[in-house]
Amino acid sequence: MKNSKIHKIAIVGRANVGKSTLFNRLVGRRYSITERVSGTTRDRLDAVVKKGNAAFELIDTGGFGVGPRDHISKMIKKQIETAIGNSDMLLFVCDITEGVTPQDEEMLPILRKSGKDIILVLNKLDNEKLRPRVNEFFEFGIEEVYPVSALHNIGISSLTDKLIGRAGPSAESDEKPATAVRVTIAGRPNVGKSSFINKIINEERMIVHEEPGTTRDSVDIHLTRDTGRFIFIDTAGMRHKRKVKEAVDVYGLLRARDSVKRSDICLVMIDAYEGLARDDMRILELAEDFGKGCILIANKWDLVS
């Protein structure tokens, strides 16, 4: 008998150990933004990995203990805790080049407390001379250890086979789901796109903060209602290229454009208090150029006198 519930596997670890690179490698495409800047990933990203008649859902999370203990880092930690709670298995990713760090040791009790199965992934094994450093991590007491290089595709095949074997057959991998309507929420930074998504799904799924540019990647959120299946796509704030300075924001802008392109309907959100800006017009023109159905949403109406 096949499982009706797909196996969920969360990738967790401190910042900059290569979680998103591993996520992309296991998924088989560049899905999550990867950048050397710590804390690039903030929101939870998920994708289904299929092999034969088996499948599992992979969840990418933000870095544990990113930067100062500010409000955003606390929300990232909450997202990590939610991912751990919703998963069946954890991939604990460490950087073999740095060895065991205090942050790794700080995170281990949190993972053990969850009661979930843990697989230790030692990433960045780009040089075989690093292999003896695997011994340093035996102090964690985790039986299953996989040294890999997500960047160079070393050891990934064995890890994938292990995850598929643990996940087992899934009914969802055989059934062709009904076509979902893709709805992209696009707009300038800080107009309230993530808050809007959270209200729709009735869950704190996206990190919301007054700091512009909190959302850095495009995030697909699946929602099923009596009326059908939907994929709501939250995007990074879109603005003119001249205003984009950091590499991570450039990638976010490109992902947002791609999200508009692959959507069926584009919800363009503007700040009602500030009114229609030039960047808003560019987003509307982009949706028109791609031939998408478009709905204009004027958010923050409570501020309008």
GIVENFEN-V818331 format. One record per residue. N is the residue number from 1. RES is the residue in one small letter. PSI is psi in whole degrees, -180 to 180 (NA if undefined). D_FIRST is the distance of its C-alpha to the first C-alpha in Angstrom with 2 decimals. Layout:
n={N & N}
res={RES & RES}
psi={PSI & PSI}
d_first={D_FIRST & D_FIRST}
This chain:
n={1 & 2 & 3 & 4 & 5 & 6 & 7 & 8 & 9 & 10 & 11 & 12 & 13 & 14 & 15 & 16 & 17 & 18 & 19 & 20 & 21 & 22 & 23 & 24 & 25 & 26 & 27 & 28 & 29 & 30 & 31 & 32 & 33 & 34 & 35 & 36 & 37 & 38 & 39 & 40 & 41 & 42 & 43 & 44 & 45 & 46 & 47 & 48 & 49 & 50 & 51 & 52 & 53 & 54 & 55 & 56 & 57 & 58 & 59 & 60 & 61 & 62 & 63 & 64 & 65 & 66 & 67 & 68 & 69 & 70 & 71 & 72 & 73 & 74 & 75 & 76 & 77 & 78 & 79 & 80 & 81 & 82 & 83 & 84 & 85 & 86 & 87 & 88 & 89 & 90 & 91 & 92 & 93 & 94 & 95 & 96 & 97 & 98 & 99 & 100 & 101 & 102 & 103 & 104 & 105 & 106 & 107 & 108 & 109 & 110 & 111 & 112 & 113 & 114 & 115 & 116 & 117 & 118 & 119 & 120 & 121 & 122 & 123 & 124 & 125 & 126 & 127 & 128 & 129 & 130 & 131 & 132 & 133 & 134 & 135 & 136 & 137 & 138 & 139 & 140 & 141 & 142 & 143 & 144 & 145 & 146 & 147 & 148 & 149 & 150 & 151 & 152 & 153 & 154 & 155 & 156 & 157 & 158 & 159 & 160 & 161 & 162 & 163 & 164 & 165 & 166 & 167 & 168 & 169 & 170 & 171 & 172 & 173 & 174 & 175 & 176 & 177 & 178 & 179 & 180 & 181 & 182 & 183 & 184 & 185 & 186 & 187 & 188 & 189 & 190 & 191 & 192 & 193 & 194 & 195 & 196 & 197 & 198 & 199 & 200 & 201 & 202 & 203 & 204 & 205 & 206 & 207 & 208 & 209 & 210 & 211 & 212 & 213 & 214 & 215 & 216 & 217 & 218 & 219 & 220 & 221 & 222 & 223 & 224 & 225 & 226 & 227 & 228 & 229 & 230 & 231 & 232 & 233 & 234 & 235 & 236 & 237 & 238 & 239 & 240 & 241 & 242 & 243 & 244 & 245 & 246 & 247 & 248 & 249 & 250 & 251 & 252 & 253 & 254 & 255 & 256 & 257 & 258 & 259 & 260 & 261 & 262 & 263 & 264 & 265 & 266 & 267 & 268 & 269 & 270 & 271 & 272 & 273 & 274 & 275 & 276 & 277 & 278 & 279 & 280 & 281 & 282 & 283 & 284 & 285 & 286 & 287 & 288 & 289 & 290 & 291 & 292 & 293 & 294 & 295 & 296 & 297 & 298 & 299 & 300 & 301 & 302 & 303 & 304 & 305}
res={m & k & n & s & k & i & h & k & i & a & i & v & g & r & a & n & v & g & k & s & t & l & f & n & r & l & v & g & r & r & y & s & i & t & e & r & v & s & g & t & t & r & d & r & l & d & a & v & v & k & k & g & n & a & a & f & e & l & i & d & t & g & g & f & g & v & g & p & r & d & h & i & s & k & m & i & k & k & q & i & e & t & a & i & g & n & s & d & m & l & l & f & v & c & d & i & t & e & g & v & t & p & q & d & e & e & m & l & p & i & l & r & k & s & g & k & d & i & i & l & v & l & n & k & l & d & n & e & k & l & r & p & r & v & n & e & f & f & e & f & g & i & e & e & v & y & p & v & s & a & l & h & n & i & g & i & s & s & l & t & d & k & l & i & g & r & a & g & p & s & a & e & s & d & e & k & p & a & t & a & v & r & v & t & i & a & g & r & p & n & v & g & k & s & s & f & i & n & k & i & i & n & e & e & r & m & i & v & h & e & e & p & g & t & t & r & d & s & v & d & i & h & l & t & r & d & t & g & r & f & i & f & i & d & t & a & g & m & r & h & k & r & k & v & k & e & a & v & d & v & y & g & l & l & r & a & r & d & s & v & k & r & s & d & i & c & l & v & m & i & d & a & y & e & g & l & a & r & d & d & m & r & i & l & e & l & a & e & d & f & g & k & g & c & i & l & i & a & n & k & w & d & l & v & s}
psi={135 & 151 & 138 & -15 & 127 & 141 & 134 & 129 & 121 & 135 & 120 & 159 & 174 & 177 & 146 & 29 & -3 & 28 & -46 & -35 & -41 & -43 & -50 & -40 & -43 & -37 & -32 & 11 & 164 & 92 & -42 & 140 & 131 & 132 & 150 & -13 & 129 & 140 & 21 & -46 & 130 & -52 & 161 & 134 & 143 & 152 & 153 & 131 & 126 & 144 & 113 & -130 & 14 & 156 & 154 & 156 & 127 & 135 & 121 & 140 & 165 & 170 & 134 & 130 & 38 & 122 & -160 & 159 & 60 & -175 & -42 & -42 & -34 & -38 & -36 & -43 & -39 & -40 & -39 & -45 & -38 & -43 & -42 & -44 & -32 & -8 & 164 & -23 & 154 & 135 & 107 & 109 & 128 & 161 & 110 & -25 & -25 & -11 & -167 & 128 & 161 & -34 & -36 & -46 & -33 & -33 & -29 & -47 & -33 & -41 & -42 & -37 & -26 & -23 & 8 & 154 & 138 & 130 & 127 & 122 & 117 & 102 & 167 & 32 & 64 & -13 & 129 & -20 & -17 & -13 & -39 & -21 & -10 & -36 & -30 & -29 & -3 & -19 & -18 & -22 & 21 & 124 & -43 & 112 & 128 & 105 & 128 & 166 & 103 & -32 & -41 & 11 & 40 & 125 & 0 & -37 & -45 & -40 & -43 & -45 & -40 & -45 & -41 & -42 & -39 & -35 & -40 & 178 & 147 & 133 & -31 & -24 & -21 & -27 & 133 & 110 & 157 & 147 & 130 & 145 & 123 & 121 & 112 & 132 & 112 & 155 & 174 & 166 & 142 & 29 & -7 & 24 & -46 & -38 & -39 & -46 & -47 & -37 & -40 & -45 & -4 & 46 & 147 & 66 & -36 & 142 & 129 & 128 & 153 & -16 & 124 & 144 & 21 & -44 & 124 & -15 & 166 & 129 & 122 & 128 & 116 & 137 & 129 & 129 & 172 & -29 & -11 & -171 & 139 & 149 & 107 & 130 & 108 & 139 & 160 & 154 & 135 & 132 & 172 & 146 & -33 & -23 & -6 & 122 & -39 & 148 & -40 & -32 & -33 & -47 & -41 & -39 & -43 & -40 & -38 & -43 & -42 & -36 & -39 & -42 & -39 & 7 & 164 & -37 & 138 & 120 & 111 & 116 & 133 & 161 & 109 & -31 & -40 & -21 & -179 & 119 & 169 & -39 & -33 & -42 & -38 & -38 & -41 & -40 & -36 & -46 & -39 & -41 & -36 & -2 & 37 & 146 & 138 & 134 & 129 & 127 & 122 & 100 & 169 & 35 & -23 & -18 & -9 & 126 & NA}
d_first={0.00 & 3.79 & 6.68 & 9.13 & 11.94 & 13.47 & 14.89 & 18.66 & 21.27 & 24.94 & 27.89 & 30.74 & 34.20 & 37.86 & 39.60 & 40.24 & 37.98 & 36.22 & 33.09 & 33.38 & 34.18 & 31.03 & 29.03 & 30.60 & 30.03 & 26.28 & 25.93 & 28.12 & 30.89 & 33.65 & 31.94 & 33.61 & 37.40 & 38.58 & 42.14 & 44.07 & 45.19 & 43.47 & 41.44 & 40.66 & 37.15 & 37.34 & 34.56 & 30.84 & 29.44 & 25.80 & 24.08 & 20.67 & 20.44 & 18.29 & 18.06 & 16.25 & 12.72 & 12.84 & 14.95 & 16.66 & 19.47 & 22.76 & 25.53 & 29.16 & 31.59 & 35.36 & 37.37 & 37.73 & 41.38 & 42.72 & 46.50 & 48.40 & 46.73 & 47.39 & 45.58 & 43.40 & 42.33 & 41.36 & 39.22 & 37.58 & 36.81 & 35.30 & 33.04 & 31.98 & 31.29 & 29.18 & 27.12 & 26.68 & 25.70 & 23.06 & 21.48 & 18.96 & 21.07 & 24.71 & 26.61 & 30.09 & 32.49 & 35.99 & 38.89 & 39.72 & 43.19 & 44.15 & 42.66 & 41.66 & 43.16 & 43.89 & 41.49 & 38.64 & 39.58 & 39.89 & 36.37 & 34.64 & 35.05 & 33.58 & 30.40 & 30.23 & 30.82 & 27.67 & 25.58 & 23.33 & 22.59 & 25.50 & 26.06 & 29.76 & 30.72 & 34.38 & 35.39 & 38.57 & 38.70 & 40.86 & 43.13 & 42.25 & 45.20 & 43.12 & 40.50 & 42.48 & 42.07 & 38.43 & 39.92 & 41.25 & 37.78 & 36.79 & 38.60 & 35.64 & 33.70 & 30.51 & 28.92 & 27.22 & 30.03 & 30.01 & 33.48 & 33.28 & 35.50 & 33.74 & 36.97 & 37.29 & 33.62 & 33.99 & 30.99 & 28.66 & 26.63 & 25.80 & 24.97 & 22.66 & 20.77 & 20.51 & 19.22 & 16.60 & 15.49 & 15.45 & 13.66 & 10.75 & 8.79 & 9.34 & 8.98 & 12.69 & 13.56 & 12.87 & 14.44 & 18.21 & 19.50 & 22.69 & 25.79 & 27.05 & 30.77 & 32.16 & 34.91 & 37.08 & 39.39 & 42.45 & 45.78 & 48.33 & 47.64 & 47.66 & 47.55 & 44.53 & 41.53 & 39.20 & 40.42 & 39.72 & 36.09 & 35.61 & 37.07 & 34.83 & 31.54 & 33.13 & 32.30 & 34.42 & 32.35 & 35.42 & 38.33 & 41.44 & 44.90 & 48.41 & 48.78 & 48.56 & 45.90 & 43.36 & 40.51 & 40.70 & 37.69 & 35.88 & 32.74 & 30.01 & 28.69 & 25.92 & 26.51 & 24.87 & 27.10 & 27.39 & 29.68 & 27.22 & 25.98 & 28.59 & 29.10 & 32.20 & 33.89 & 36.32 & 38.97 & 41.76 & 45.17 & 46.94 & 50.63 & 53.23 & 52.91 & 56.27 & 54.86 & 51.93 & 53.02 & 50.06 & 47.67 & 44.60 & 46.06 & 46.63 & 42.96 & 42.03 & 44.42 & 42.99 & 39.41 & 40.69 & 42.37 & 39.22 & 37.26 & 39.87 & 39.63 & 35.84 & 35.87 & 36.22 & 38.37 & 40.53 & 41.64 & 44.88 & 45.85 & 49.49 & 51.41 & 53.34 & 55.93 & 56.76 & 56.58 & 55.63 & 56.20 & 56.67 & 53.30 & 51.69 & 53.41 & 52.10 & 48.49 & 49.14 & 50.71 & 47.72 & 45.36 & 47.88 & 48.14 & 44.39 & 44.57 & 42.26 & 42.39 & 44.07 & 44.46 & 47.07 & 46.38 & 49.38 & 48.11 & 50.22 & 52.07 & 53.01 & 55.45 & 57.27 & 60.47}
